[in-house]
Amino acid sequence: MVWTPQSNTDAAAGSVDRNKDPLLSILKDIDTASPISSVVELASGYGDHAVHFAAALPNTSFVLTEAQSSHLPTLQQHVDSQPNIVAAHELNVLNPDHWNSLRNNLPVKQVDLILCINMIHLCPWSATETLFAQAAALQHGGSQPGKVMLYGAFLQPGGGYSSPGDEKFDLDIRSRDPSFGLRDPARVHELAINHGYTGILDKDMPAGNKAFVWQRSPTHRL
C-alpha cells in the first residue's frame, strides 16, 4: 500500500532555525572524515535544510525528494538557483515507482549519504523498513561505504518517553494516524543492521531530539 503523506511542513518550519546548525556540524564532521560527494535527502519539505547545508558544503551535490508534489516547484527553484542542489524528485517512500524513477534519473554517480529529517515518526513503520532497504540498494557497490542519517524525536531505547512534551507529541500524531508514532531507536538500529549498516553516531540534539548515523558495510549482500 502506498502511504498518503500528511503535511507537517508548516509545523516543522520553526524548528529549522533551531536544528540546522547542529545538523550541519554533524555533516561537516562526516565530510571531514570521508568527503561526501553526494546527498539524497528524503522528505525535503520546502528545502530549507538543504539550502543551508548546500551553501556550507559547496563540493557536495544535493538531490532533494518530497512526497507532497505541491512542494516540488519550490524545490525546483532551489535547483535553479543553487549550483550544488542538482535535482528534485517526487518520492513517496512507499511507492516503488518513485524509487525506480529516482534511481534511473540520479545525476550523481553514487549516493554517499541518505539524509532524513523529521520523517519516520510521521509515516507507517513500513516506510522506515523501505527506507533502509532502498538505501542499501542505492548505496550498494559504491566506491566508499554509504551512510544513512536520521534526525527527529525518538522514544528512549526499549520504549518510554524522554519528556512529557514527547509523550504529548506522540499521542497527538497517533491521533492523526495510528500508524504514526515516535520510534524506538533500538528497533531502528536492528533494522539498519539487517541491511548491512553499523551505527557510527548517536547524538543528543536540541529540544530532546536525536541524530543517528549508520555506515554500510561494502561486503554486505542485498
KOLFI-478238 format. One record per atom (N, C-alpha, C): atom name; residue number from 1; x, y, z. Coordinates in steps of 0.02 Angstrom, whole numbers, plus 50000, padded with zeros to 5 digits. Layout:
# KOLFI-478238
(CA NUM (X Y Z));
...
This chain:
# KOLFI-478238
(N 1 (50042 49940 50000));
(CA 1 (50000 50000 50000));
(C 1 (50044 50062 50000));
(N 2 (50027 50111 49959));
(CA 2 (50065 50173 49956));
(C 2 (50036 50221 50007));
(N 3 (50079 50246 50050));
(CA 3 (50059 50292 50103));
(C 3 (50042 50360 50074));
(N 4 (49987 50388 50099));
(CA 4 (49968 50456 50080));
(C 4 (49996 50505 50131));
(N 5 (50043 50548 50111));
(CA 5 (50077 50591 50160));
(C 5 (50029 50642 50190));
(N 6 (50042 50657 50254));
(CA 6 (50008 50712 50288));
(C 6 (50060 50765 50305));
(N 7 (50045 50826 50288));
(CA 7 (50094 50879 50294));
(C 7 (50110 50896 50366));
(N 8 (50174 50899 50382));
(CA 8 (50197 50928 50445));
(C 8 (50246 50984 50431));
(N 9 (50249 51005 50367));
(CA 9 (50299 51053 50346));
(C 9 (50291 51120 50382));
(N 10 (50231 51145 50385));
(CA 10 (50220 51210 50416));
(C 10 (50234 51207 50491));
(N 11 (50214 51151 50523));
(CA 11 (50226 51144 50595));
(C 11 (50300 51138 50610));
(N 12 (50337 51108 50563));
(CA 12 (50408 51096 50575));
(C 12 (50451 51156 50554));
(N 13 (50421 51203 50518));
(CA 13 (50461 51258 50490));
(C 13 (50499 51296 50544));
(N 14 (50468 51306 50601));
(CA 14 (50501 51344 50654));
(C 14 (50560 51308 50685));
(N 15 (50563 51241 50676));
(CA 15 (50619 51204 50705));
(C 15 (50681 51206 50663));
(N 16 (50675 51229 50600));
(CA 16 (50733 51229 50555));
(C 16 (50789 51272 50583));
(N 17 (50772 51332 50605));
(CA 17 (50824 51377 50632));
(C 17 (50857 51349 50694));
(N 18 (50819 51308 50731));
(CA 18 (50846 51280 50793));
(C 18 (50895 51223 50779));
(N 19 (50880 51184 50728));
(CA 19 (50920 51123 50719));
(C 19 (50967 51123 50659));
(N 20 (50963 51174 50615));
(CA 20 (51002 51171 50553));
(C 20 (51077 51174 50566));
(N 21 (51099 51214 50614));
(CA 21 (51171 51217 50626));
(C 21 (51198 51156 50663));
(N 22 (51163 51130 50714));
(CA 22 (51186 51066 50743));
(C 22 (51189 51010 50693));
(N 23 (51140 51007 50647));
(CA 23 (51142 50955 50596));
(C 23 (51199 50967 50547));
(N 24 (51210 51029 50529));
(CA 24 (51266 51046 50484));
(C 24 (51332 51027 50516));
(N 25 (51338 51036 50581));
(CA 25 (51400 51017 50615));
(C 25 (51414 50943 50607));
(N 26 (51363 50902 50611));
(CA 26 (51372 50830 50601));
(C 26 (51393 50815 50530));
(N 27 (51360 50847 50482));
(CA 27 (51377 50837 50411));
(C 27 (51450 50856 50398));
(N 28 (51472 50911 50427));
(CA 28 (51541 50933 50417));
(C 28 (51590 50882 50447));
(N 29 (51573 50854 50505));
(CA 29 (51616 50804 50536));
(C 29 (51621 50742 50491));
(N 30 (51564 50721 50464));
(CA 30 (51565 50664 50419));
(C 30 (51607 50679 50357));
(N 31 (51598 50739 50329));
(CA 31 (51633 50759 50269));
(C 31 (51708 50763 50281));
(N 32 (51727 50785 50341));
(CA 32 (51799 50789 50357));
(C 32 (51829 50719 50361));
(N 33 (51792 50672 50390));
(CA 33 (51818 50604 50397));
(C 33 (51821 50567 50330));
(N 34 (51771 50579 50288));
(CA 34 (51766 50547 50223));
(C 34 (51723 50590 50178));
(N 35 (51753 50626 50131));
(CA 35 (51716 50676 50092));
(C 35 (51649 50651 50064));
(N 36 (51597 50691 50075));
(CA 36 (51531 50675 50049));
(C 36 (51523 50707 49981));
(N 37 (51522 50667 49929));
(CA 37 (51514 50694 49862));
(C 37 (51440 50707 49846));
(N 38 (51396 50668 49877));
(CA 38 (51325 50675 49860));
(C 38 (51281 50656 49918));
(N 39 (51223 50690 49923));
(CA 39 (51172 50678 49974));
(C 39 (51105 50672 49939));
(N 40 (51067 50621 49955));
(CA 40 (50997 50617 49937));
(C 40 (50957 50630 50001));
(N 41 (50918 50683 50000));
(CA 41 (50877 50699 50059));
(C 41 (50805 50675 50047));
(N 42 (50779 50638 50095));
(CA 42 (50710 50616 50093));
(C 42 (50668 50666 50133));
(N 43 (50606 50675 50111));
(CA 43 (50559 50721 50146));
(C 43 (50590 50790 50153));
(N 44 (50610 50819 50097));
(CA 44 (50644 50884 50098));
(C 44 (50599 50942 50117));
(N 45 (50533 50932 50116));
(CA 45 (50488 50987 50131));
(C 45 (50495 51041 50079));
(N 46 (50507 51103 50102));
(CA 46 (50519 51159 50056));
(C 46 (50594 51170 50043));
(N 47 (50636 51125 50068));
(CA 47 (50707 51129 50053));
(C 47 (50748 51175 50098));
(N 48 (50720 51196 50155));
(CA 48 (50755 51245 50198));
(C 48 (50820 51217 50225));
(N 49 (50819 51154 50248));
(CA 49 (50880 51124 50273));
(C 49 (50932 51118 50216));
(N 50 (50910 51093 50160));
(CA 50 (50956 51080 50105));
(C 50 (50990 51144 50081));
(N 51 (50953 51199 50077));
(CA 51 (50983 51262 50056));
(C 51 (51039 51283 50104));
(N 52 (51027 51274 50168));
(CA 52 (51078 51292 50218));
(C 52 (51138 51246 50213));
(N 53 (51126 51181 50206));
(CA 53 (51181 51133 50202));
(C 53 (51221 51142 50138));
(N 54 (51186 51152 50082));
(CA 54 (51220 51157 50017));
(C 54 (51266 51219 50015));
(N 55 (51244 51274 50046));
(CA 55 (51285 51334 50047));
(C 55 (51350 51323 50085));
(N 56 (51347 51282 50138));
(CA 56 (51405 51270 50180));
(C 56 (51449 51214 50155));
(N 57 (51422 51172 50110));
(CA 57 (51459 51115 50083));
(C 57 (51459 51119 50006));
(N 58 (51496 51166 49978));
(CA 58 (51490 51179 49905));
(C 58 (51516 51123 49861));
(N 59 (51555 51077 49889));
(CA 59 (51581 51021 49850));
(C 59 (51536 50959 49853));
(N 60 (51479 50965 49887));
(CA 60 (51432 50910 49893));
(C 60 (51370 50925 49850));
(N 61 (51350 50875 49811));
(CA 61 (51289 50881 49770));
(C 61 (51229 50856 49810));
(N 62 (51175 50894 49809));
(CA 62 (51114 50876 49846));
(C 62 (51058 50860 49798));
(N 63 (51027 50803 49808));
(CA 63 (50966 50783 49772));
(C 63 (50909 50784 49823));
(N 64 (50858 50824 49808));
(CA 64 (50802 50833 49854));
(C 64 (50743 50789 49832));
(N 65 (50707 50762 49881));
(CA 65 (50647 50724 49866));
(C 65 (50592 50743 49914));
(N 66 (50530 50736 49892));
(CA 66 (50473 50755 49934));
(C 66 (50411 50717 49910));
(N 67 (50373 50691 49959));
(CA 67 (50312 50654 49942));
(C 67 (50255 50699 49920));
(N 68 (50254 50761 49944));
(CA 68 (50200 50807 49928));
(C 68 (50217 50845 49864));
(N 69 (50183 50828 49811));
(CA 69 (50200 50856 49746));
(C 69 (50192 50932 49744));
(N 70 (50150 50959 49788));
(CA 70 (50140 51032 49790));
(C 70 (50203 51069 49810));
(N 71 (50251 51034 49841));
(CA 71 (50314 51066 49863));
(C 71 (50366 51067 49807));
(N 72 (50356 51028 49755));
(CA 72 (50408 51020 49704));
(C 72 (50427 51084 49668));
(N 73 (50380 51129 49652));
(CA 73 (50401 51192 49620));
(C 73 (50450 51231 49662));
(N 74 (50440 51233 49728));
(CA 74 (50487 51269 49771));
(C 74 (50555 51234 49770));
(N 75 (50555 51168 49773));
(CA 75 (50618 51131 49770));
(C 75 (50654 51143 49704));
(N 76 (50616 51146 49650));
(CA 76 (50647 51159 49585));
(C 76 (50678 51228 49582));
(N 77 (50648 51276 49616));
(CA 77 (50678 51342 49620));
(C 77 (50748 51340 49652));
(N 78 (50755 51297 49702));
(CA 78 (50821 51289 49733));
(C 78 (50870 51258 49684));
(N 79 (50846 51209 49645));
(CA 79 (50889 51178 49594));
(C 79 (50913 51231 49544));
(N 80 (50868 51275 49526));
(CA 80 (50884 51326 49476));
(C 80 (50930 51380 49503));
(N 81 (50929 51391 49568));
(CA 81 (50966 51447 49596));
(C 81 (51030 51428 49634));
(N 82 (51037 51365 49653));
(CA 82 (51095 51345 49693));
(C 82 (51133 51290 49656));
(N 83 (51194 51303 49636));
(CA 83 (51229 51257 49589));
(C 83 (51235 51185 49613));
(N 84 (51244 51174 49678));
(CA 84 (51254 51106 49701));
(C 84 (51191 51073 49728));
(N 85 (51133 51105 49719));
(CA 85 (51069 51070 49726));
(C 85 (51050 51050 49655));
(N 86 (51057 50986 49640));
(CA 86 (51061 50965 49570));
(C 86 (50996 50933 49543));
(N 87 (50949 50915 49587));
(CA 87 (50887 50885 49563));
(C 87 (50835 50885 49618));
(N 88 (50772 50882 49597));
(CA 88 (50716 50875 49643));
(C 88 (50667 50824 49615));
(N 89 (50649 50775 49656));
(CA 89 (50606 50720 49633));
(C 89 (50547 50710 49680));
(N 90 (50490 50691 49652));
(CA 90 (50436 50668 49693));
(C 90 (50453 50598 49719));
(N 91 (50449 50589 49784));
(CA 91 (50466 50523 49812));
(C 91 (50423 50509 49873));
(N 92 (50373 50467 49864));
(CA 92 (50337 50438 49919));
(C 92 (50376 50375 49937));
(N 93 (50399 50370 49999));
(CA 93 (50445 50316 50018));
(C 93 (50415 50248 50005));
(N 94 (50349 50242 50008));
(CA 94 (50317 50177 49998));
(C 94 (50294 50166 49926));
(N 95 (50316 50208 49880));
(CA 95 (50297 50200 49810));
(C 95 (50357 50174 49771));
(N 96 (50358 50110 49752));
(CA 96 (50416 50082 49717));
(C 96 (50430 50116 49650));
(N 97 (50378 50141 49617));
(CA 97 (50389 50176 49554));
(C 97 (50429 50240 49564));
(N 98 (50418 50274 49620));
(CA 98 (50456 50335 49634));
(C 98 (50530 50318 49645));
(N 99 (50543 50263 49681));
(CA 99 (50613 50242 49692));
(C 99 (50646 50224 49626));
(N 100 (50610 50188 49583));
(CA 100 (50638 50170 49518));
(C 100 (50654 50232 49477));
(N 101 (50609 50281 49479));
(CA 101 (50621 50343 49442));
(C 101 (50681 50380 49469));
(N 102 (50687 50382 49535));
(CA 102 (50746 50415 49566));
(C 102 (50810 50380 49544));
(N 103 (50809 50314 49549));
(CA 103 (50870 50276 49532));
(C 103 (50890 50285 49459));
(N 104 (50840 50288 49416));
(CA 104 (50854 50293 49344));
(C 104 (50872 50364 49322));
(N 105 (50861 50413 49365));
(CA 105 (50873 50483 49346));
(C 105 (50921 50519 49393));
(N 106 (50959 50482 49432));
(CA 106 (51006 50514 49477));
(C 106 (51061 50550 49438));
(N 107 (51074 50613 49453));
(CA 107 (51126 50650 49418));
(C 107 (51195 50642 49451));
(N 108 (51200 50595 49498));
(CA 108 (51264 50583 49532));
(C 108 (51283 50510 49523));
(N 109 (51348 50496 49526));
(CA 109 (51373 50429 49513));
(C 109 (51358 50381 49570));
(N 110 (51359 50407 49631));
(CA 110 (51345 50366 49689));
(C 110 (51313 50409 49743));
(N 111 (51281 50376 49791));
(CA 111 (51247 50412 49845));
(C 111 (51286 50398 49909));
(N 112 (51324 50448 49930));
(CA 112 (51365 50440 49990));
(C 112 (51325 50443 50054));
(N 113 (51273 50484 50055));
(CA 113 (51234 50494 50116));
(C 113 (51160 50502 50099));
(N 114 (51119 50465 50134));
(CA 114 (51046 50474 50131));
(C 114 (51026 50507 50196));
(N 115 (50994 50565 50190));
(CA 115 (50977 50608 50247));
(C 115 (50901 50612 50253));
(N 116 (50877 50601 50314));
(CA 116 (50805 50601 50326));
(C 116 (50791 50637 50392));
(N 117 (50758 50694 50388));
(CA 117 (50746 50737 50446));
(C 117 (50671 50738 50461));
(N 118 (50654 50720 50522));
(CA 118 (50584 50727 50546));
(C 118 (50534 50692 50501));
(N 119 (50548 50630 50481));
(CA 119 (50501 50595 50438));
(C 119 (50474 50531 50470));
(N 120 (50517 50489 50499));
(CA 120 (50496 50420 50511));
(C 120 (50441 50414 50563));
(N 121 (50432 50465 50606));
(CA 121 (50377 50462 50653));
(C 121 (50311 50484 50622));
(N 122 (50313 50512 50562));
(CA 122 (50253 50537 50529));
(C 122 (50233 50495 50469));
(N 123 (50249 50431 50472));
(CA 123 (50229 50384 50420));
(C 123 (50229 50314 50451));
(N 124 (50201 50265 50418));
(CA 124 (50199 50198 50446));
(C 124 (50269 50169 50456));
(N 125 (50274 50120 50501));
(CA 125 (50338 50087 50513));
(C 125 (50366 50057 50449));
(N 126 (50322 50034 50405));
(CA 126 (50344 50005 50341));
(C 126 (50385 50055 50300));
(N 127 (50374 50120 50311));
(CA 127 (50414 50170 50275));
(C 127 (50487 50169 50298));
(N 128 (50498 50157 50362));
(CA 128 (50567 50152 50387));
(C 128 (50600 50088 50361));
(N 129 (50561 50034 50359));
(CA 129 (50587 49972 50330));
(C 129 (50607 49983 50257));
(N 130 (50564 50016 50220));
(CA 130 (50578 50029 50149));
(C 130 (50637 50076 50141));
(N 131 (50642 50126 50185));
(CA 131 (50698 50173 50182));
(C 131 (50765 50137 50183));
(N 132 (50773 50091 50231));
(CA 132 (50838 50057 50236));
(C 132 (50849 50007 50179));
(N 133 (50796 49974 50157));
(CA 133 (50803 49928 50101));
(C 133 (50823 49965 50037));
(N 134 (50791 50022 50025));
(CA 134 (50807 50060 49965));
(C 134 (50875 50095 49971));
(N 135 (50892 50117 50031));
(CA 135 (50958 50147 50042));
(C 135 (51013 50096 50026));
(N 136 (51003 50035 50050));
(CA 136 (51053 49983 50036));
(C 136 (51060 49971 49962));
(N 137 (51005 49971 49926));
(CA 137 (51007 49960 49854));
(C 137 (51042 50018 49818));
(N 138 (51028 50080 49840));
(CA 138 (51059 50139 49809));
(C 138 (51134 50141 49822));
(N 139 (51154 50120 49881));
(CA 139 (51224 50128 49902));
(C 139 (51266 50066 49890));
(N 140 (51236 50013 49868));
(CA 140 (51273 49951 49856));
(C 140 (51323 49961 49799));
(N 141 (51385 49940 49812));
(CA 141 (51436 49943 49760));
(C 141 (51470 50010 49750));
(N 142 (51457 50058 49796));
(CA 142 (51489 50123 49791));
(C 142 (51563 50119 49806));
(N 143 (51599 50171 49787));
(CA 143 (51672 50172 49797));
(C 143 (51691 50184 49870));
(N 144 (51643 50208 49910));
(CA 144 (51654 50213 49982));
(C 144 (51590 50192 50017));
(N 145 (51595 50171 50081));
(CA 145 (51535 50148 50116));
(C 145 (51482 50202 50121));
(N 146 (51422 50185 50101));
(CA 146 (51366 50232 50105));
(C 146 (51342 50241 50177));
(N 147 (51311 50297 50190));
(CA 147 (51287 50313 50257));
(C 147 (51213 50334 50255));
(N 148 (51179 50322 50310));
(CA 148 (51111 50346 50320));
(C 148 (51110 50387 50384));
(N 149 (51080 50447 50381));
(CA 149 (51074 50490 50440));
(C 149 (51001 50506 50451));
(N 150 (50977 50492 50512));
(CA 150 (50909 50508 50533));
(C 150 (50911 50558 50590));
(N 151 (50863 50603 50589));
(CA 151 (50856 50652 50642));
(C 151 (50782 50660 50659));
(N 152 (50768 50668 50723));
(CA 152 (50700 50682 50744));
(C 152 (50688 50664 50816));
(N 153 (50625 50660 50834));
(CA 153 (50605 50639 50901));
(C 153 (50600 50563 50903));
(N 154 (50626 50533 50955));
(CA 154 (50625 50460 50963));
(C 154 (50603 50443 51034));
(N 155 (50580 50381 51042));
(CA 155 (50571 50354 51109));
(C 155 (50639 50341 51140));
(N 156 (50640 50327 51204));
(CA 156 (50700 50302 51236));
(C 156 (50712 50230 51212));
(N 157 (50774 50206 51211));
(CA 157 (50786 50137 51191));
(C 157 (50744 50088 51232));
(N 158 (50710 50045 51198));
(CA 158 (50667 49997 51232));
(C 158 (50597 50023 51245));
(N 159 (50584 50086 51229));
(CA 159 (50518 50116 51240));
(C 159 (50520 50167 51295));
(N 160 (50466 50204 51303));
(CA 160 (50463 50257 51354));
(C 160 (50481 50324 51324));
(N 161 (50458 50376 51358));
(CA 161 (50467 50444 51332));
(C 161 (50523 50480 51368));
(N 162 (50557 50523 51331));
(CA 162 (50611 50563 51359));
(C 162 (50585 50623 51398));
(N 163 (50523 50645 51383));
(CA 163 (50495 50704 51416));
(C 163 (50420 50703 51408));
(N 164 (50384 50741 51451));
(CA 164 (50311 50748 51442));
(C 164 (50293 50777 51374));
(N 165 (50336 50822 51348));
(CA 165 (50323 50850 51282));
(C 165 (50324 50798 51228));
(N 166 (50372 50750 51232));
(CA 166 (50375 50696 51183));
(C 166 (50313 50652 51187));
(N 167 (50290 50639 51248));
(CA 167 (50230 50598 51257));
(C 167 (50169 50633 51225));
(N 168 (50162 50697 51238));
(CA 168 (50106 50735 51209));
(C 168 (50110 50735 51133));
(N 169 (50170 50745 51106));
(CA 169 (50179 50746 51034));
(C 169 (50162 50678 51004));
(N 170 (50184 50624 51036));
(CA 170 (50171 50556 51011));
(C 170 (50096 50542 51010));
(N 171 (50061 50559 51064));
(CA 171 (49990 50548 51067));
(C 171 (49953 50588 51013));
(N 172 (49978 50649 51000));
(CA 172 (49947 50692 50950));
(C 172 (49953 50662 50880));
(N 173 (50013 50640 50862));
(CA 173 (50022 50614 50794));
(C 173 (49988 50547 50786));
(N 174 (49984 50507 50839));
(CA 174 (49948 50443 50835));
(C 174 (49873 50455 50828));
(N 175 (49848 50510 50855));
(CA 175 (49777 50526 50846));
(C 175 (49761 50544 50774));
(N 176 (49810 50570 50738));
(CA 176 (49802 50585 50668));
(C 176 (49802 50522 50626));
(N 177 (49845 50475 50645));
(CA 177 (49851 50412 50608));
(C 177 (49883 50361 50656));
(N 178 (49849 50307 50671));
(CA 178 (49876 50258 50719));
(C 178 (49941 50226 50697));
(N 179 (49957 50230 50632));
(CA 179 (50021 50201 50609));
(C 179 (50080 50248 50620));
(N 180 (50066 50311 50639));
(CA 180 (50119 50358 50656));
(C 180 (50145 50344 50727));
(N 181 (50197 50378 50746));
(CA 181 (50221 50373 50815));
(C 181 (50296 50377 50821));
(N 182 (50320 50401 50878));
(CA 182 (50391 50401 50891));
(C 182 (50418 50330 50891));
(N 183 (50477 50321 50864));
(CA 183 (50505 50254 50855));
(C 183 (50557 50239 50909));
(N 184 (50561 50175 50925));
(CA 184 (50611 50150 50971));
(C 184 (50678 50146 50934));
(N 185 (50729 50184 50955));
(CA 185 (50793 50182 50917));
(C 185 (50825 50113 50916));
(N 186 (50812 50072 50966));
(CA 186 (50839 50004 50966));
(C 186 (50810 49964 50908));
(N 187 (50746 49975 50894));
(CA 187 (50714 49940 50838));
(C 187 (50740 49966 50772));
(N 188 (50751 50031 50767));
(CA 188 (50778 50060 50705));
(C 188 (50849 50034 50694));
(N 189 (50888 50031 50747));
(CA 189 (50957 50007 50742));
(C 189 (50958 49934 50719));
(N 190 (50913 49893 50745));
(CA 190 (50910 49823 50724));
(C 190 (50894 49818 50650));
(N 191 (50848 49859 50628));
(CA 191 (50830 49861 50557));
(C 191 (50891 49880 50514));
(N 192 (50927 49931 50536));
(CA 192 (50987 49953 50499));
(C 192 (51038 49896 50494));
(N 193 (51049 49862 50549));
(CA 193 (51097 49806 50549));
(C 193 (51077 49753 50498));
(N 194 (51012 49739 50495));
(CA 194 (50988 49687 50449));
(C 194 (51002 49705 50376));
(N 195 (51012 49769 50362));
(CA 195 (51027 49791 50294));
(C 195 (51101 49808 50285));
(N 196 (51142 49787 50332));
(CA 196 (51215 49794 50324));
(C 196 (51244 49857 50351));
(N 197 (51206 49895 50392));
(CA 197 (51230 49958 50419));
(C 197 (51253 49950 50492));
(N 198 (51305 49987 50509));
(CA 198 (51331 49989 50577));
(C 198 (51325 50059 50604));
(N 199 (51301 50066 50665));
(CA 199 (51294 50131 50694));
(C 199 (51361 50164 50708));
(N 200 (51369 50227 50686));
(CA 200 (51432 50263 50698));
(C 200 (51420 50328 50736));
(N 201 (51357 50347 50746));
(CA 201 (51343 50408 50785));
(C 201 (51274 50403 50817));
(N 202 (51272 50422 50880));
(CA 202 (51210 50426 50919));
(C 202 (51217 50490 50961));
(N 203 (51183 50543 50940));
(CA 203 (51197 50609 50969));
(C 203 (51133 50642 50994));
(N 204 (51135 50668 51055));
(CA 204 (51080 50709 51081));
(C 204 (51080 50776 51046));
(N 205 (51020 50800 51029));
(CA 205 (51012 50861 50990));
(C 205 (50966 50909 51027));
(N 206 (50959 50970 51001));
(CA 206 (50914 51019 51034));
(C 206 (50843 50993 51040));
(N 207 (50808 51018 51092));
(CA 207 (50738 51002 51105));
(C 207 (50726 50928 51118));
(N 208 (50777 50893 51142));
(CA 208 (50769 50823 51159));
(C 208 (50769 50775 51101));
(N 209 (50786 50800 51042));
(CA 209 (50787 50757 50983));
(C 209 (50853 50718 50979));
(N 210 (50856 50673 50929));
(CA 210 (50915 50631 50921));
(C 210 (50937 50632 50848));
(N 211 (51002 50621 50838));
(CA 211 (51030 50610 50771));
(C 211 (51067 50544 50772));
(N 212 (51056 50504 50721));
(CA 212 (51090 50440 50714));
(C 212 (51121 50436 50644));
(N 213 (51181 50406 50641));
(CA 213 (51212 50393 50577));
(C 213 (51235 50320 50576));
(N 214 (51220 50287 50520));
(CA 214 (51242 50218 50509));
(C 214 (51284 50216 50445));
(N 215 (51332 50171 50445));
(CA 215 (51375 50162 50386));
(C 215 (51369 50090 50362));
(N 216 (51363 50082 50297));
(CA 216 (51351 50016 50268));
(C 216 (51416 49980 50253));
(N 217 (51418 49917 50269));
(CA 217 (51475 49875 50251));
(C 217 (51475 49862 50177));
(N 218 (51531 49876 50142));
(CA 218 (51532 49865 50069));
(C 218 (51527 49792 50050));
(N 219 (51537 49746 50096));
(CA 219 (51535 49675 50080));
(C 219 (51467 49644 50094));
(N 220 (51421 49682 50124));
(CA 220 (51355 49655 50140));
(C 220 (51314 49646 50077));
(N 221 (51283 49588 50071));
(CA 221 (51242 49573 50013));
(C 221 (51174 49606 50019));
(N 222 (51144 49620 49962));
(CA 222 (51075 49646 49961));
(C 222 (51026 49591 49978));
